[in-house]
Amino acid sequence: MTALEEGSESCRPLHTTGGGFLYYKLSKKNIHITGAGKGIGHYAVVINARSLLALEEVTGEIYAINPNVEVLLLHIDFPDEFTIAASWAEIKEKYGHADVLETNIKGAFLMTHAFQQILPQDHPATIIAVFSTLAIATVPSLSSLSLSKFSILQLGAFITAECSNVTAVGIYPRIVHTNTVTKELKPFAHITFELAGVVEVRLATEKARFLSRRYVSSNWSVDEHTKEEIMSEGKLLVGIKGKFRVG
């Protein structure tokens, strides 16, 4: 939550899915966060909620951290296209555009489309896609979930290919001890909300632009040496790897 402290110039706009979303204006940046009642979004300020009451509670928590943060609370009958369009129209009228969009599986296309519709041409922006290792794993009986998560990574790749001003990164927050973690997974929930949140804030900065089209985990450490290795060896990209011959 320290990422929301006053004066944090790194913070920009975000978005996920759920029954509603919050919209933040912080340090001259507009932060679009969808959903706010449960799971990792609630504590990392990458919020995921399905009830207006939950959004109101989180709004109170945000003001407790920084009373100068401007919060616009909008409730969506997700994934109703008309409600989403109306909400983004209100955002455009009030703020002009968003700088960062965070999204996960449900409604990723609709929210990404709306985000881009009001984004000025050539204005730098970031899309952060929350996913899990299921996106690149083959697990029996979980095909629909796996494929949907994988599609988010590829959606980001296409966006960056078509829009040079947009950075799109996939992040796996790992197992965070939230109110949605199952009993079987609780012993493995060692990642804090603060860590996942700070990593996402970092991804919204210019210094993380080299990770565009790639995916990262919230517990990885990336320095300048690692950056060079990632770029030169084409790591953290989705694709087919191998040694090929011409002819």
Number of C-alpha atoms within 10 A of each C-alpha: 16 12 19 21 17 15 11 14 15 18 28 27 26 32 32 30 27 24 21 28 30 27 21 24 20 23 18 11 18 23 27 29 26 33 31 33 26 20 20 26 23 22 21 24 28 32 28 30 25 21 19 18 13 17 27 15 13 20 19 13 15 20 13 11 14 15 13 14 18 16 18 15 18 21 21 24 14 16 17 12 15 12 15 20 18 14 18 22 17 13 20 16 10 10 14 14 24 28 24 29 28 28 27 25 18 16 18 23 16 14 24 19 13 17 24 18 15 16 18 14 12 10 12 15 26 25 26 29 27 25 25 22 16 17 18 14 13 12 10 7 8 11 14 9 14 20 16 17 24 21 15 23 26 17 17 25 21 12 19 19 14 10 15 13 16 24 28 30 28 31 23 18 23 20 20 20 19 17 11 11 15 11 7 8 11 14 10 12 15 11 15 19 22 16 16 26 23 19 21 29 25 16 28 26 17 13 9 17 16 15 20 21 22 21 22 21 17 18 14 8 9 12 9 8 8 11 14 13 12 17 12 9 8 13 14 15 17 15 8 5 8 6 4 6 5 3 3
